[in-house]
Amino acid sequence: MARSVTTRHKVTATIFAWIVALLIFFPILYTIITSLKSETEAIAGFNLLPSFTLESYITVQTQRDYLTPFMNSVIISVGSTILALIIAVPSAWAMAFSPTKRTKDILMWMLSTKMMPAVAVLVPIYLIFRDLGILDSRIGLTVVLMLINLPIVVWMLYTYFREIPGEILEASRMDGAGLWQEIVYVLTPMAVPGIASTLLLNIILAWNESFWTIRLTTTNAAPLTAFIASFSSPQGLFWAKLSAASTMAIAPILILGWFSQKQLVRGLTFGAVK
């Protein structure tokens, strides 16, 4: 009897999980299907079985340069992630292993900056970038995206570092390890799953950022989010072409997420009770 109840619970949980997964994936699926429609079919309305055509992809490739925005997205997302890790690793180490009575307040203050509307600081940042001459530049966007995601990176690394026994670091100090040797050769290798998942999550967040990329770039440093927005014109929205551009923009990050899902799960459960 108990076994049959357990089996029913597993079946119910599996069905529920599939329903949730399909609901989450459906917008992506519909975007892909729409990208394979003609503009007439795309405007006509909901239809999951159109007459498939690659016309929109050909038009997108002809009208816009895809490779340049793609490389901009790669450089900006990876660059901002590496820069964030360089700053966040020693910061999280200090707060995890040398906490003060203000450590939690600092962490909460850092996290509170994520609650601020981005538009509230758009004008000052725009003026600063204009005066520094880094508008529409990869350097400018890299710095902005690093600062935006830095609180999350610090919080995640702080959580992972807290799970590492402090006695191990004390033993390394007794063996003569200096500050940077402790961080680079002892702490970092032990926290590889957590650092890897943080790195992957930050790349995804930077890749998907649209508010700052659209407003601080025009052509030179425009990433794929700006590439998508370029298909919205005063003449109207071209749904098939817009969907094709969106599919081309999300495909690389979807593939990255698919192949790194085990590492993401391992890192996000780092330190959990197994």
TIRO-707499 format. One record per atom (N, C-alpha, C, O): residue in three letters; x, y, z. Coordinates in steps of 0.2 Angstrom, whole numbers, plus 2048, in hexadecimal, padded with zeros to 3 digits. Example, Ala and Ser with C-alpha at 12.3 -4.5 7.8 and 13.67 -1.06 7.14 Angstrom:
REM residues 2
ALA8427E4827;ALA83E7EA827;ALA8427F0827;ALA8477EF82A;SER8407F5823;SER8447FB824;SER840800827;SER843806828;
//
This chain:
REM residues 274
MET8047FA800;MET800800800;MET804806800;MET80380B7FC;ALA809806804;ALA80E80C805;ALA81280D7FE;ALA8138137FC;ARG8148077FB;ARG8178087F5;ARG81380B7EF;ARG81580F7EB;SER80D8097EF;SER80880B7EA;SER8078137EB;SER8068177E6;VAL8068157F1;VAL80681C7F3;VAL80C8207F0;VAL80B8257ED;THR81281D7F2;THR8188207F0;THR8188217E8;THR81B8267E6;THR81681C7E5;THR81681C7DE;THR8128217DB;THR8148247D6;ARG80C8217DE;ARG8078277DB;ARG80A82E7DC;ARG8098327D8;HIS80D82F7E2;HIS8108357E3;HIS8168377DE;HIS81683C7DC;LYS81A8327DC;LYS81F8337D7;LYS81C8347D1;LYS81F8397CD;VAL8178317CF;VAL8148327C8;VAL8118397C8;VAL81183C7C3;THR80D83B7CD;THR80A8417CE;THR8108477CD;THR80F84C7CA;ALA8158467D1;ALA81A84B7D1;ALA81E84B7CA;ALA81F8517C8;THR81E8467C7;THR8218467C0;THR81D8497BB;THR81F84D7B7;ILE8168487BB;ILE81284B7B7;ILE8128537B8;ILE8128577B3;PHE8118557BE;PHE81185C7C0;PHE81885F7BE;PHE8188657BB;ALA81D85C7BE;ALA82485E7BC;ALA82485F7B5;ALA8268657B2;TRP82185B7B1;TRP82185B7AA;TRP81C8617A8;TRP81E8657A3;ILE8178627AB;ILE8128677AA;ILE81586E7AB;ILE8158737A7;VAL81986F7B0;VAL81D8757B2;VAL8228767AD;VAL82387C7AA;ALA8268717AB;ALA82B8727A6;ALA82887479F;ALA82B87879C;LEU82387179D;LEU820873797;LEU81D87A797;LEU81E87D792;LEU81A87C79C;LEU81888379D;LEU81E88879C;LEU81D88D799;ILE82388679F;ILE82988B79F;ILE82C88B798;ILE82E890796;PHE82C885795;PHE82F88478E;PHE82B887789;PHE82D888783;PHE82488778A;PHE820889784;PHE82188F781;PHE82189077B;PRO823895785;PRO82489B781;PRO82A89B77C;PRO82A89D777;ILE82F89777E;ILE83589677A;ILE833892774;ILE83589376E;LEU82F88C775;LEU82D888770;LEU82988C76B;LEU82A88C765;TYR82489076D;TYR820894769;TYR82489A765;TYR82289B75F;THR82989C768;THR82D8A1765;THR83189E75F;THR8318A0759;ILE833898760;ILE83789475B;ILE832892755;ILE83489374F;ILE82C890757;ILE82788F752;ILE82589574E;ILE824895748;THR82489B751;THR8228A174E;THR8288A3749;THR8268A6744;SER82E8A274B;SER8348A4747;SER8348A0740;SER8378A273B;LEU83089A740;LEU83089673A;LEU82A897736;LEU828894731;LYS82689C738;LYS82089E734;LYS8218A472F;LYS8278A7730;SER81D8A572A;SER81D8AB726;SER81A8B172B;SER8178AF72F;GLU81C8B7729;GLU8198BD72C;GLU8118BC72C;GLU80E8BE731;THR80E8BA727;THR8078BA727;THR8048B572C;THR8008B772F;GLU8078AF72C;GLU8058AA731;GLU8078AC738;GLU8038AB73D;ALA80C8B0739;ALA80E8B2740;ALA8098B7743;ALA8078B7749;ILE8078BC73E;ILE8028C1740;ILE7FB8BE741;ILE7F78C0745;ALA7FA8B873D;ALA7F38B573D;ALA7F18B3744;ALA7EB8B3746;GLY7F58B1748;GLY7F48AF74F;GLY7F78A8751;GLY7FB8A674E;PHE7F48A5756;PHE7F689F759;PHE7F6899754;PHE7F0897752;ASN7FB896753;ASN7FB89074E;ASN80288C74F;ASN80788F74E;LEU801886752;LEU807882753;LEU80A87E74E;LEU80F87B74E;LEU80687E748;LEU80887A742;LEU80887E73C;LEU80387D738;PRO80C88373B;PRO80C887736;PRO810883730;PRO81287E730;SER81088772A;SER814884724;SER81B887725;SER81C88D724;PHE81F883728;PHE82688572A;PHE82A888725;PHE82A88571F;THR82E88D726;THR832890721;THR838894725;THR83789672A;LEU83D894722;LEU843897724;LEU84489E722;LEU8498A1722;GLU83F8A171F;GLU83F8A871C;GLU8418AD721;GLU8458B171F;SER83F8AD727;SER8408B272C;SER8478B272E;SER84B8B772F;TYR84A8AB72F;TYR8518AB731;TYR8568AE72B;TYR85B8B172C;ILE8548AC725;ILE8588AF71F;ILE8588B771F;ILE85D8BA71E;THR8528B9720;THR8518C1720;THR8558C4726;THR8588C9725;VAL8548C172C;VAL8588C3732;VAL8608C3730;VAL8638C8732;GLN8628BE72D;GLN8698BE72C;GLN86B8C3726;GLN8718C6726;THR8668C4722;THR8688C971C;THR8688D071F;THR86C8D471D;GLN8638D2723;GLN8628D9725;GLN8668DB72B;GLN8688E172B;ARG8688D672F;ARG86C8D8735;ARG8738D3735;ARG8738CE732;ASP8788D6738;ASP87E8D2739;ASP87D8CE740;ASP87D8D1745;TYR87D8C8740;TYR87C8C4746;TYR8828C274A;TYR8828C2750;LEU8878C1746;LEU88E8BF749;LEU8918C574E;LEU8938C3753;THR8908CB74C;THR8938D0750;THR88F8D1757;THR8928D175C;PRO8888D1757;PRO8858D175D;PRO8868CB762;PRO8878CB768;PHE8878C575E;PHE8888BF762;PHE88F8BF765;PHE8908BE76B;MET8948C2762;MET89B8C3765;MET89B8C876B;MET89E8C7770;ASN8978CD76A;ASN8968D276F;ASN8938CF775;ASN8958D077B;SER88E8CB774;SER88B8C777A;SER88F8C377E;SER8908C3784;VAL8938BF77A;VAL8988BB77D;VAL89D8BE781;VAL89F8BD787;ILE8A08C477E;ILE8A68C7781;ILE8A38CB787;ILE8A68CB78C;ILE89D8CE787;ILE89A8D278C;ILE8988CD792;ILE89A8CF798;SER8958C8790;SER8928C4796;SER8988C0799;SER8988C079F;VAL89D8BD795;VAL8A28BA798;VAL8A78BF79C;VAL8A98BD7A1;GLY8A88C5799;GLY8AC8CA79C;GLY8AA8CC7A3;GLY8AD8CD7A7;SER8A38CE7A3;SER8A08D07A9;SER8A08CB7AE;SER8A18CC7B4;THR89F8C47AC;THR89F8BF7B1;THR8A68BE7B4;THR8A78BD7BA;ILE8AB8BE7B0;ILE8B28BD7B3;ILE8B48C37B7;ILE8B78C27BD;LEU8B28C97B5;LEU8B48CF7B9;LEU8B08CF7C0;LEU8B38D07C5;ALA8A98CC7C0;ALA8A68CC7C6;ALA8A98C67CB;ALA8A98C77D1;LEU8AB8C17C8;LEU8AE8BC7CC;LEU8B58BE7CF;LEU8B68BD7D5;ILE8B98C27CB;ILE8BF8C57CE;ILE8BE8C97D4;ILE8C18C97D9;ILE8B88CD7D4;ILE8B68D17DA;ILE8B38CD7DF;ILE8B48CE7E5;ALA8AE8C97DD;ALA8AA8C57E2;ALA8AD8C07E6;ALA8AC8BF7EC;VAL8B28BC7E3;VAL8B58B77E7;VAL8B98B97ED;VAL8B78B77F3;PRO8BD8BE7ED;PRO8C08C17F3;PRO8BB8C47F8;PRO8BC8C47FE;SER8B68C77F5;SER8B18CB7F9;SER8AD8C57FD;SER8AC8C6803;ALA8AB8C07F9;ALA8A78BB7FD;ALA8AB8B7802;ALA8A98B5807;TRP8B28B6800;TRP8B68B3805;TRP8B78B780B;TRP8B78B4811;ALA8B88BD80B;ALA8B88C2810;ALA8B28C1815;ALA8B38C181B;MET8AC8C2812;MET8A68C2816;MET8A48BB818;MET8A18BA81E;ALA8A78B5815;ALA8A58AF817;ALA8AA8AC81D;ALA8A88A9822;PHE8B08AE81D;PHE8B58AC821;PHE8B88B1826;PHE8BB8AF82B;SER8B78B7825;SER8B88BC82A;SER8B38C182B;SER8B38C7829;PRO8AD8BF82D;PRO8A78C382D;PRO8A88C8833;PRO8AB8C7838;THR8A48CD832;THR8A38D2838;THR89C8D3839;THR8988D0836;LYS89B8D783E;LYS8948D8840;LYS88F8DC83B;LYS8898DC83B;ARG8938DE836;ARG8908E2831;ARG88F8DE82A;ARG88D8E0825;THR8928D882A;THR8928D4824;THR88B8D3821;THR88A8D481B;LYS8868D1825;LYS87F8CF823;LYS87C8D6820;LYS8788D681B;ASP87E8DB824;ASP87B8E2821;ASP87E8E381A;ASP87A8E6816;ILE8848E2819;ILE8878E4813;ILE8848DF80D;ILE8838E2808;LEU8838D980F;LEU8808D480A;LEU8798D6808;LEU8778D6802;MET8758D880D;MET86E8DA80C;MET86E8E1808;MET86A8E2804;TRP8738E5809;TRP8738EC806;TRP8758EA7FE;TRP8728ED7FA;MET87A8E67FD;MET87C8E47F6;MET8768E17F3;MET8748E37ED;LEU8728DD7F6;LEU86C8D97F3;LEU8678DF7F2;LEU8638DE7ED;SER8668E47F6;SER8618E97F5;SER8628ED7EF;SER85D8EF7EC;THR8688ED7EC;THR8698F17E6;THR8668EE7E0;THR8648F17DB;LYS8648E77E1;LYS8618E47DB;LYS85A8E67DB;LYS8568E57D6;MET8578E97E0;MET8508EA7E1;MET84F8F17DE;MET8498F37DD;MET8548F57DC;MET8538FC7DA;MET8528FC7D2;MET8558F87CF;PRO84C9007D0;PRO84B9007C9;PRO8519027C5;PRO8549077C7;ALA8528FF7C0;ALA8589007BC;ALA8579077B9;ALA85C90B7B8;VAL8519097B7;VAL85090F7B3;VAL8529157B8;VAL85391B7B6;ALA8529147BF;ALA85391A7C3;ALA85A91C7C3;ALA85C9227C4;VAL85F9187C0;VAL86691A7C0;VAL86891A7B8;VAL86E91B7B7;LEU86491A7B4;LEU86591A7AD;LEU8699207AB;LEU86E9207A7;VAL8669267AC;VAL86892C7AA;VAL86F92E7AD;VAL87492F7A9;PRO87192D7B4;PRO87892E7B6;PRO87D9297B3;PRO88292B7B1;ILE87B9237B2;ILE88091E7AF;ILE8819207A8;ILE8879207A5;TYR87C9227A4;TYR87C92479D;TYR88192A79D;TYR88592A798;LEU88092F7A1;LEU8849357A1;LEU88C9337A3;LEU89093679F;ILE88D92F7A7;ILE89392D7A9;ILE89792A7A3;ILE89C92B7A2;PHE8939257A0;PHE89692179B;PHE897926795;PHE89C925791;ARG89392B794;ARG89493078E;ARG89A934790;ARG89E93578B;ASP89B936796;ASP8A193A798;ASP8A8936797;ASP8AD939796;LEU8A7930799;LEU8AD92B799;LEU8AE929792;LEU8B4926790;GLY8AA92A78D;GLY8AB928786;GLY8AA920785;GLY8AD91D781;ILE8A691D78A;ILE8A5916789;ILE89E914787;ILE89C90E789;LEU89A918785;LEU893916782;LEU89491277C;LEU899913778;ASP89090D77B;ASP890909776;ASP897905775;ASP89A905770;SER89990377B;SER8A08FF77B;SER89F8F977F;SER89B8F9784;ARG8A38F477D;ARG8A38EE781;ARG8A58EF788;ARG8A38EB78D;ILE8AA8F3789;ILE8AD8F4790;ILE8A78F7794;ILE8A68F579A;GLY8A38FC792;GLY89E8FF796;GLY8998FA798;GLY8978FA79E;LEU8978F6793;LEU8918F1795;LEU8948EC799;LEU8908E979E;THR89A8EA798;THR89D8E579D;THR89D8E77A4;THR89B8E37A9;VAL89F8ED7A5;VAL89F8F07AC;VAL8988F07AF;VAL8978EF7B5;VAL8938F37AB;VAL88D8F37AD;VAL88A8ED7AF;VAL8878EC7B5;LEU88A8E87AB;LEU8878E17AC;LEU88B8DE7B2;LEU8888DA7B6;MET8918DF7B3;MET8958DD7B9;MET8928DF7BF;MET8918DC7C4;LEU8918E67BF;LEU88E8E97C5;LEU8878E77C7;LEU8858E67CD;ILE8838E67C2;ILE87C8E47C2;ILE87C8DD7C6;ILE8788DC7CA;ASN8808D87C4;ASN8808D17C6;ASN8858D07CC;ASN8848CB7CF;LEU8898D57CE;LEU88E8D47D3;LEU88A8D27DA;LEU88D8CD7DD;PRO8858D57DC;PRO8828D37E2;PRO8808CB7E2;PRO8818C87E7;ILE87D8C97DD;ILE87B8C27DC;ILE8818BD7DD;ILE8818B87E0;VAL8868BF7D9;VAL88C8BB7D9;VAL88F8BB7E0;VAL8918B57E2;VAL8908C17E4;VAL8938C17EA;VAL88E8BC7EF;VAL8918B87F3;TRP8888BD7EF;TRP8838B97F3;TRP8848B27F2;TRP8858AE7F6;MET8848B07EB;MET8858A87EA;MET88C8A67EC;MET88C8A07EF;LEU8918A97EB;LEU8988A77ED;LEU8988A77F5;LEU89B8A27F8;TYR8958AC7F8;TYR8958AC7FF;TYR8928A6802;TYR8948A3807;THR88C8A47FF;THR88889E801;THR88D898800;THR88D894805;TYR8908977FB;TYR8948917FA;TYR89A8917FE;TYR89C88C801;PHE89D8977FF;PHE8A3897804;PHE8A289580B;PHE8A689280E;ARG89C89780D;ARG89A896814;ARG89988E815;ARG89A88C81B;GLU89888A810;GLU898883811;GLU89F880811;GLU89F87A813;ILE8A4883810;ILE8AB880810;ILE8AD881817;ILE8AD88781A;PRO8B087C81A;PRO8B287C821;PRO8B8881822;PRO8BD88181E;GLY8B8885827;GLY8BD88A828;GLY8C388782A;GLY8C988A82A;GLU8C388182D;GLU8C987E830;GLU8CE87C82A;GLU8D487C82B;ILE8CB87B824;ILE8CF87A81E;ILE8D488081C;ILE8DA87F81B;LEU8D188681D;LEU8D588C81B;LEU8D988D821;LEU8DF890820;GLU8D788C827;GLU8DC88C82D;GLU8E288882C;GLU8E888A82D;ALA8E188282A;ALA8E787D828;ALA8EB880823;ALA8F187F823;SER8E888381E;SER8ED886818;SER8F188B81B;SER8F788C819;ARG8EE88F820;ARG8F2895822;ARG8F8892827;ARG8FD895827;MET8F688D82A;MET8FC88A82E;MET90188782A;MET90788782C;ASP900885824;ASP90588381F;ASP90888881C;ASP90D887817;GLY90688E81D;GLY90A89481A;GLY907897814;GLY90A89B811;ALA900896813;ALA8FD89980D;ALA8FB8A080F;ALA8F98A2814;GLY8FD8A480A;GLY8FB8AB80A;GLY8F38AC808;GLY8F08A7807;LEU8F18B3808;LEU8EA8B4807;LEU8E88B2800;LEU8E38AE800;TRP8EC8B47FB;TRP8EA8B27F4;TRP8EB8AB7F3;TRP8E78A87EF;GLN8F08A87F6;GLN8F18A07F5;GLN8EB89D7F8;GLN8E98987F5;GLU8E989F7FE;GLU8E389C801;GLU8DD89C7FD;GLU8D98977FC;ILE8DC8A27F9;ILE8D68A37F5;ILE8D689F7EF;ILE8D289C7ED;VAL8DC8A07EB;VAL8DD89D7E5;VAL8DE8957E5;VAL8DB8917E1;TYR8E28937EA;TYR8E488C7EA;TYR8E08877EF;TYR8E18817EE;VAL8DD88A7F3;VAL8D98867F8;VAL8D28877F7;VAL8CE8827F6;LEU8CF88D7F8;LEU8C888F7F8;LEU8C588E7F1;LEU8C088A7F1;THR8C88917EC;THR8C58907E5;THR8C48897E3;THR8BF8877E0;PRO8C98857E3;PRO8C887E7E1;PRO8C387A7E5;PRO8BF8767E2;MET8C287C7EB;MET8BD8787EF;MET8B687B7ED;MET8B18777EE;ALA8B58817EB;ALA8AF8847E9;ALA8AD8847E2;ALA8A98887DF;VAL8B187F7DE;VAL8B087F7D7;VAL8A987E7D4;VAL8A68827D0;PRO8A587A7D7;PRO89E8797D5;PRO89A8807D6;PRO8968827D2;GLY89B8837DC;GLY8978897DD;GLY89988F7D9;GLY8958927D6;ILE8A088F7D8;ILE8A28947D3;ILE8A08937CC;ILE89E8987C9;ALA8A088D7CA;ALA89E88B7C3;ALA89788D7C2;ALA8958907BD;SER89288B7C7;SER88B88D7C6;SER88A8947C6;SER8868977C3;THR88E8987CB;THR88D89F7CB;THR88F8A27C4;THR88C8A77C2;LEU8958A07C1;LEU8978A27BB;LEU8928A17B5;LEU8918A67B2;LEU88F89B7B5;LEU88A89A7B0;LEU88489E7B1;LEU8818A17AC;LEU88289F7B7;LEU87C8A37B8;LEU87D8AA7B6;LEU8788AD7B4;ASN8838AD7B8;ASN8848B47B6;ASN8858B57AF;ASN8838BA7AC;ILE8888B07AB;ILE8888B07A4;ILE8818B17A1;ILE87F8B579C;ILE87C8AC7A4;ILE8758AC7A1;ILE8728B37A3;ILE86F8B679E;LEU8738B67A9;LEU8708BC7AA;LEU8738C27A6;LEU86F8C67A4;ALA8798C27A5;ALA87C8C77A1;ALA87A8C6799;ALA8798CB796;TRP8798C0797;TRP8778BF790;TRP8708C178F;TRP86F8C478A;ASN86C8C1794;ASN8658C2793;ASN8638CA795;ASN85D8CC794;GLU8688CD797;GLU8678D4799;GLU8658D8793;GLU8698D878E;SER85F8DC794;SER85D8E078E;SER85D8E878F;SER85E8EC78B;PHE85B8E9796;PHE85A8F0797;PHE8608F5796;PHE85F8FA792;TRP8668F3799;TRP86C8F7798;TRP86F8F6791;TRP8718FB78E;THR86E8F078E;THR8728EF788;THR86E8F3782;THR8728F577E;ILE8688F4783;ILE8648F777E;ILE8658FF77E;ILE866903779;ARG866901785;ARG866908786;ARG86D90B786;ARG86E911785;LEU872907787;LEU879909787;LEU87D907780;LEU883909780;THR87A90477C;THR87D903775;THR87990576F;THR873906770;THR87C90576A;THR879906763;THR87B90175E;THR8778FE75C;THR88190175C;THR8838FD757;THR88A8F9759;THR88A8F3759;ASN88F8FC75B;ASN8958F975C;ASN8958F4762;ASN8988EE760;ALA8928F5767;ALA8928F076D;ALA88C8EC76E;ALA88B8E9773;ALA8878ED769;ALA8808EA76A;ALA8808E376A;ALA8838E0765;PRO87E8E076F;PRO87E8D8770;PRO8778D676D;PRO8748D9769;LEU8768CF76E;LEU8708CC76B;LEU8698CF76D;LEU8648CF76A;THR8698D1773;THR8638D4776;THR8618DB772;THR85B8DC770;ALA8668DF770;ALA8658E476B;ALA8638E2764;ALA8608E5761;PHE8668DC762;PHE8658D975C;PHE85E8D875B;PHE85B8D9756;ILE85B8D5761;ILE8548D3761;ILE84F8DA760;ILE84B8DA75C;ALA8518DF764;ALA84D8E5764;ALA84D8E875E;ALA8498EC75C;SER8528E775A;SER8538EB753;SER84E8E974E;SER84C8EC749;PHE84A8E3750;PHE8458E174B;PHE83E8E474D;PHE8398E274B;SER83E8E9752;SER8388ED754;SER8398F3751;SER83D8F7753;SER8348F574C;SER8358FB748;SER82F8FF748;SER82A8FD74B;PRO82F906746;PRO82990A746;PRO824907741;PRO81E908742;GLN82690373D;GLN821900738;GLN81D8FA73B;GLN8188F8739;GLY81F8F8741;GLY81C8F3745;GLY8208ED747;GLY8268ED746;LEU81E8E874A;LEU8218E274C;LEU8218DD747;LEU81B8DB745;PHE8268DA745;PHE8268D5740;PHE8288CE744;PHE82D8CC746;TRP8228CB746;TRP8228C674B;TRP8278C0749;TRP82A8BD74D;ALA8268BE743;ALA82A8B8740;ALA8328BA741;ALA8368B6743;LYS8348C073E;LYS83B8C273E;LYS83D8C3745;LYS8438C1747;LEU8398C6749;LEU83A8C7750;LEU83B8C0754;LEU8408C0758;SER8378BC753;SER8388B5756;SER83E8B1753;SER8428AE757;ALA8408B274D;ALA8468AF74A;ALA84C8B274E;ALA8518AF74F;ALA84C8B974E;ALA8528BC752;ALA8528BA759;ALA8588B975C;SER84C8B975C;SER84C8B7763;SER84F8B0764;SER8538AE768;THR84D8AC75F;THR8508A575F;THR8578A475E;THR85B8A1762;MET85A8A875A;MET8618A9758;MET8658AB75F;MET86A8AA760;ALA8618B0762;ALA8658B3768;ALA8658AE76E;ALA8698AE772;ILE85F8AA76F;ILE85F8A6775;ILE86289F774;ILE86389C779;ALA86389D76E;ALA86589776C;ALA86C895770;ALA86D890773;PRO87189A76F;PRO878898772;PRO87789777A;PRO87A89377D;ILE87389B77D;ILE87389B785;ILE86F895787;ILE87089278C;LEU86A893782;LEU86688D784;LEU86A887783;LEU86A882787;ILE86F88677E;ILE87388177D;ILE878881783;ILE87A87B786;LEU87B886785;LEU87F88778B;LEU87C884791;LEU87F880795;GLY876886792;GLY872884798;GLY87187C798;GLY87187979D;TRP86F87A792;TRP86E873791;TRP87486E793;TRP874869797;PHE87A870791;PHE88086C792;PHE88386D799;PHE88786979B;SER88187379C;SER8848747A3;SER87F8737A8;SER8808767AE;GLN8798707A7;GLN8748707AC;GLN87686C7B2;GLN87486D7B7;LYS87A8667B1;LYS87D8627B6;LYS8818667BB;LYS8818667C1;GLN88586B7B8;GLN88A86F7BC;GLN8868747BF;GLN8888767C5;LEU8818777BC;LEU87C87C7C0;LEU8798797C6;LEU87987C7CB;VAL8768737C5;VAL87386F7CA;VAL87786E7D0;VAL87686F7D6;ARG87D86B7CE;ARG8828697D3;ARG8858707D7;ARG88586F7DD;GLY8868757D3;GLY88887B7D7;GLY88287E7DB;GLY8848817E1;LEU87C87E7D9;LEU8778817DC;LEU87587D7E3;LEU8728807E7;THR8778777E3;THR8768727E9;THR87C8717ED;THR87C86D7F1;PHE8818757EB;PHE8888757EE;PHE8878767F6;PHE88487B7F8;GLY8898717FA;GLY888872801;GLY88286F804;GLY88186F80A;ALA87D86E800;ALA87786B802;ALA878864805;ALA87C860803;VAL87386280A;VAL87385C80D;VAL871856807;VAL86B857805;LYS875852806;LYS87484D801;LYS871847804;LYS86F842801;
//
